[in-house]
Amino acid sequence: MEVKKSKKADLENKKGLFMEIGLVISLAIVIIMFSISQREKVVENFDMGTIADEVEVIDVTVEEEPEVPKEHVQQQTVAVITDILQVVRNDAQIETEIDWIDFESDDDIVIEPIKVETEEIEEETIFIVAEQKPTFQGGDLNVFRNWVQSRLEYPDLARENNIQGTVNITFVVEKDGRLTHIEVLRSPDEMLSEEVIKVVSRSPKWEPARQRDVPIRFKYSMPVVFKLQN
């Protein structure tokens, strides 16, 4: 027996309708999703007046500088250098024009020595012979020799070492009667020489020598004896 289907029970005929309903439902879902994402966001407004009341305001005071009188204000002037300096690099080559005609190889270069003028000091002549010889306290050289001998102090070290002998000296009687250029020609010991020079340098002024009644410089030589007494 053959089974026959009813046309109302056959779903193949309603396949197109179901597809259209599915598309409508899908489109509705998409529209609802877009509408949810586009909702406006509510931004809360803060009351700025409330925050401002909590801040403590501090007054800032500026200390005024005292005014300086105009007469105490010094004007300063700054010198401005207007010259333009031309900087030359180390590797820059500087060209100079030299006329080599001015330099001839045949010319001899002569160097003249520098003349130094020296002032010649003329020392007055010292005499050893004169019309009138120097005098000491109205006497001759022997008076002065006795004056020196009486003032000598025998050095202790020379006495202990038995040093004795004659010290030969020279000196110059100047025009004003002073004694200069006291020199020892011969002496047995330096200690004796120092003692003689010390006494002679203390000599009072002499009466100078004269030549044609004009004071002159005169040179004397004199022995001084050191002798130990037993």
DAVEN-V116440 format. One record per residue. RES is the residue in three letters. SS is DSSP state (@ for helix, = for strand, . for the rest). PHI is phi as a letter, one per 30 degrees, with the letter a starting at -180 (999 if undefined). PSI is psi in radians with two decimals (NA if undefined). Layout:
# DAVEN-V116440
((RES:SS:PHI:PSI) (RES:SS:PHI:PSI))
This chain:
# DAVEN-V116440
((MET:.:999:2.33) (GLU:.:c:2.28) (VAL:.:c:2.29) (LYS:.:c:2.35) (LYS:.:d:2.61) (SER:.:d:2.54) (LYS:.:d:-0.47) (LYS:.:d:-0.55) (ALA:.:d:-0.18) (ASP:.:d:1.98) (LEU:@:d:-0.24) (GLU:@:d:-0.46) (ASN:@:d:-0.38) (LYS:@:c:0.19) (LYS:@:d:-0.70) (GLY:@:d:-0.65) (LEU:@:d:-0.76) (PHE:@:d:-0.64) (MET:@:d:-0.72) (GLU:@:d:-0.70) (ILE:@:d:-0.70) (GLY:@:d:-0.73) (LEU:@:d:-0.70) (VAL:@:d:-0.76) (ILE:@:d:-0.73) (SER:@:d:-0.73) (LEU:@:d:-0.65) (ALA:@:d:-0.71) (ILE:@:d:-0.73) (VAL:@:d:-0.74) (ILE:@:d:-0.69) (ILE:@:d:-0.69) (MET:@:d:-0.75) (PHE:@:d:-0.63) (SER:@:d:-0.58) (ILE:@:d:-0.72) (SER:@:d:-0.38) (GLN:.:c:0.21) (ARG:.:d:2.48) (GLU:.:d:2.39) (LYS:.:d:2.35) (VAL:.:c:2.15) (VAL:.:c:2.14) (GLU:.:d:2.30) (ASN:.:c:2.28) (PHE:.:c:2.49) (ASP:.:d:1.76) (MET:@:d:-0.44) (GLY:@:d:-0.58) (THR:@:d:-0.69) (ILE:@:d:-0.67) (ALA:@:d:-0.49) (ASP:@:d:-0.40) (GLU:.:d:-0.16) (VAL:.:c:2.25) (GLU:.:d:2.19) (VAL:.:c:2.18) (ILE:.:c:2.21) (ASP:.:d:2.35) (VAL:.:c:2.12) (THR:.:c:2.32) (VAL:.:c:2.18) (GLU:.:d:2.10) (GLU:.:d:2.35) (GLU:.:d:2.44) (PRO:.:d:2.51) (GLU:.:d:2.30) (VAL:.:c:2.25) (PRO:.:e:2.60) (LYS:@:d:-0.54) (GLU:@:d:-0.33) (HIS:@:c:-0.14) (VAL:.:d:2.11) (GLN:.:c:2.28) (GLN:.:d:2.23) (GLN:.:c:2.28) (THR:.:c:2.36) (VAL:.:c:2.12) (ALA:.:d:2.18) (VAL:.:c:2.17) (ILE:.:d:2.00) (THR:.:c:-0.11) (ASP:.:d:2.42) (ILE:.:c:2.11) (LEU:.:d:2.32) (GLN:.:c:1.98) (VAL:.:d:2.25) (VAL:.:c:2.26) (ARG:.:d:2.76) (ASN:.:d:-0.57) (ASP:.:c:0.08) (ALA:.:d:2.44) (GLN:.:c:2.21) (ILE:.:c:2.12) (GLU:.:c:2.29) (THR:.:b:2.46) (GLU:.:c:2.08) (ILE:.:b:2.25) (ASP:.:d:1.83) (TRP:@:d:-0.06) (ILE:@:d:-0.52) (ASP:@:d:-0.35) (PHE:.:c:1.85) (GLU:.:c:2.32) (SER:.:d:-0.39) (ASP:.:d:-0.27) (ASP:.:d:2.33) (ASP:.:c:2.30) (ILE:.:d:2.09) (VAL:.:c:2.15) (ILE:.:c:1.99) (GLU:.:d:2.33) (PRO:.:d:2.58) (ILE:.:d:2.21) (LYS:.:d:2.12) (VAL:.:c:2.07) (GLU:.:d:2.09) (THR:.:c:2.33) (GLU:.:d:2.07) (GLU:.:d:2.18) (ILE:.:c:1.99) (GLU:.:d:1.99) (GLU:.:d:2.35) (GLU:.:d:2.60) (THR:.:d:2.42) (ILE:=:c:2.16) (PHE:=:c:2.63) (ILE:.:c:-0.13) (VAL:.:b:2.34) (ALA:.:b:2.78) (GLU:.:d:-0.65) (GLN:=:b:1.97) (LYS:.:d:2.83) (PRO:.:d:2.67) (THR:=:b:2.58) (PHE:=:b:2.01) (GLN:.:h:0.74) (GLY:.:i:0.01) (GLY:=:b:-3.06) (ASP:.:c:-2.80) (LEU:@:d:-0.56) (ASN:@:d:-0.58) (VAL:@:d:-0.76) (PHE:@:d:-0.68) (ARG:@:d:-0.73) (ASN:@:d:-0.63) (TRP:@:d:-0.73) (VAL:@:d:-0.80) (GLN:@:d:-0.63) (SER:@:d:-0.25) (ARG:@:c:0.03) (LEU:.:d:2.49) (GLU:.:c:2.06) (TYR:.:d:2.17) (PRO:.:d:2.38) (ASP:@:d:-0.74) (LEU:@:d:-0.64) (ALA:@:d:-0.63) (ARG:@:d:-0.77) (GLU:@:d:-0.56) (ASN:.:c:0.17) (ASN:.:h:0.77) (ILE:.:c:2.18) (GLN:.:a:2.92) (GLY:=:k:-2.91) (THR:=:c:2.31) (VAL:=:c:2.04) (ASN:=:c:2.18) (ILE:=:b:2.85) (THR:=:b:2.67) (PHE:=:a:2.85) (VAL:=:c:2.27) (VAL:=:c:1.98) (GLU:.:d:3.05) (LYS:.:d:-0.49) (ASP:.:c:0.10) (GLY:.:j:-0.04) (ARG:.:d:2.75) (LEU:=:c:2.22) (THR:=:b:3.03) (HIS:=:h:0.85) (ILE:=:d:2.03) (GLU:=:b:2.57) (VAL:=:c:2.13) (LEU:=:d:-0.69) (ARG:=:a:2.46) (SER:.:a:2.50) (PRO:.:d:-0.37) (ASP:.:a:2.62) (GLU:@:d:-0.56) (MET:@:d:-0.69) (LEU:@:d:-0.64) (SER:@:d:-0.77) (GLU:@:d:-0.65) (GLU:@:d:-0.71) (VAL:@:d:-0.79) (ILE:@:d:-0.67) (LYS:@:d:-0.76) (VAL:@:d:-0.77) (VAL:@:d:-0.67) (SER:.:d:-0.30) (ARG:.:c:0.16) (SER:.:d:2.45) (PRO:.:d:2.95) (LYS:.:d:2.56) (TRP:.:c:2.95) (GLU:=:d:2.04) (PRO:.:d:2.82) (ALA:=:d:2.77) (ARG:=:b:2.47) (GLN:=:b:2.01) (ARG:.:h:0.72) (ASP:.:i:0.39) (VAL:=:c:2.27) (PRO:=:d:2.40) (ILE:=:b:2.91) (ARG:=:d:2.38) (PHE:=:b:2.41) (LYS:=:c:2.32) (TYR:=:c:2.66) (SER:=:b:2.53) (MET:=:a:2.43) (PRO:=:c:2.51) (VAL:=:b:2.19) (VAL:=:c:2.32) (PHE:=:c:2.08) (LYS:.:b:2.24) (LEU:.:d:2.36) (GLN:.:c:2.31) (ASN:.:d:NA))
